[in-house]
Amino acid sequence: MTTQNYDVIIIGAGAAGLMCALTAGYRGRSVLLIDHANKPGKKILMSGGGRCNFTNLNSTPANFLSDNPHYCISALKRYTPQHFLDLVERHGIEHEEKAAGQLFCKESSKEILNMLLTECEWAGAEVRLKTSVKTISGVDHGYQLQTNSGTLTCESLVIACGGLSIPTMGATGFGYDIAKQFGLAILPIRAGLVPFTLHPELKEQLAPLSGVSCPVDVHCNNEHFREPMLVTHRGLSGPSMLQISSFWHPGDSLSVNML
Ligand SMILES: Cc1cc2nc3c(=O)[nH]c(=O)nc-3n(C[C@H](O)[C@H](O)[C@H](O)COP(=O)(O)OP(=O)(O)OC[C@H]3O[C@@H](n4cnc5c(N)ncnc54)[C@H](O)[C@@H]3O)c2cc1C
């Protein structure tokens, strides 16, 4: 098999990889976006309960947890929620505001995925699925990848293969392995923006309330969120629990004020 050369190769055809591919394509670079899964953007399809909460008009750098807040400030200045909304509207996707600033598709998350794939096509970015990367090595002026569909080389390589959650949607620790291979420092990883599972005794006590949602004020580690909580068959979910989970560490207690 011959070696194929691109300006940019992006590994991972999720939300991040698709956005990156179309942006690089519009900058006039030759782009290949590869994914080992059989379909792109599987997590986009399940987002927002199938209707993708595609942006929040009120989001500011203060909503992002980072040791480098300046990065969020500069990134959000260059690409605002309105930029994404303009793109959605250019594609005629009907949307609605559910809670303050939260924009969802009226029909389906599929529309957001189709929009990103169409933009990739217009930008001339090639999407190649069922492609696994065996090795990556640094070469003069770029990278060489050995894949199940042959040898690829590129000047810029983007790792956009997501986090570890939901392996059935294609998630792997590949990004962390590559970061280690190239000697990058990796912060300890932990779950964030996730529901809580409860110990069996507490789960049993709360089982009759499964499906019930109510507004609460939840506190942990000097943070609090006053938003709805949902009791599920596994534990506690809903916006308040997803938000506070990013501040919770194993062993910490949560205080939930329902009054
Ligand atoms: C239930 C649920 C609901 C959500 N709802 C929303 C919402 O409404 N709004 C919102 O903004 N966010 C939502 N999110 C979060 C959002 O889905 C993710 O933040 C986003 O999809 C992450 O995109 P990503 O491109 O970084 O990673 P991913 O979507 O995980 O994409 C990574 C891609 O890389 C591929 N990959 C992995 N390893 C390899 C490898 N070794 N070789 C080749 N390819 C590889 C995977 O197959 C995958 O296609 C939700 C998440 C969940 C789980």
The ligand as a Gaussian input file, in Angstrom:
#p B3LYP/6-31G(d) Opt

LIG

0 1
 C      -25.793000      11.193000      27.794000
 C      -25.004000      12.402000      27.369000
 C      -25.685000      13.573000      27.038000
 C      -24.962000      14.715000      26.657000
 N      -25.645000      15.840000      26.309000
 C      -24.962000      16.937000      25.885000
 C      -25.653000      18.089000      25.405000
 O      -26.888000      18.122000      25.320000
 N      -24.906000      19.174000      25.023000
 C      -23.519000      19.150000      25.058000
 O      -22.889000      20.153000      24.676000
 N      -22.849000      18.053000      25.470000
 C      -23.547000      16.953000      25.871000
 N      -22.857000      15.846000      26.267000
 C      -21.398000      15.866000      26.230000
 C      -20.938000      15.718000      24.773000
 O      -21.607000      14.645000      24.186000
 C      -19.440000      15.468000      24.739000
 O      -18.771000      16.461000      25.492000
 C      -18.917000      15.525000      23.302000
 O      -19.654000      14.671000      22.464000
 C      -17.460000      15.144000      23.302000
 O      -17.003000      15.249000      21.978000
 P      -15.546000      14.776000      21.592000
 O      -15.429000      14.983000      20.128000
 O      -14.557000      15.419000      22.484000
 O      -15.487000      13.226000      21.965000
 P      -16.370000      11.986000      21.465000
 O      -17.736000      12.405000      21.064000
 O      -16.224000      10.936000      22.511000
 O      -15.642000      11.530000      20.122000
 C      -14.428000      10.845000      20.128000
 C      -14.360000      10.019000      18.867000
 O      -13.072000       9.412000      18.841000
 C      -13.201000       8.075000      18.410000
 N      -12.050000       7.314000      18.933000
 C      -11.757000       7.019000      20.219000
 N      -10.633000       6.313000      20.292000
 C      -10.185000       6.157000      19.013000
 C       -9.070000       5.503000      18.433000
 N       -8.176000       4.851000      19.180000
 N       -8.927000       5.533000      17.077000
 C       -9.844000       6.176000      16.297000
 N      -10.925000       6.806000      16.795000
 C      -11.088000       6.804000      18.141000
 C      -14.543000       7.619000      18.973000
 O      -15.068000       6.535000      18.219000
 C      -15.383000       8.893000      18.832000
 O      -16.083000       8.940000      17.601000
 C      -23.553000      14.686000      26.625000
 C      -22.877000      13.498000      26.935000
 C      -23.588000      12.376000      27.287000
 C      -22.829000      11.120000      27.605000

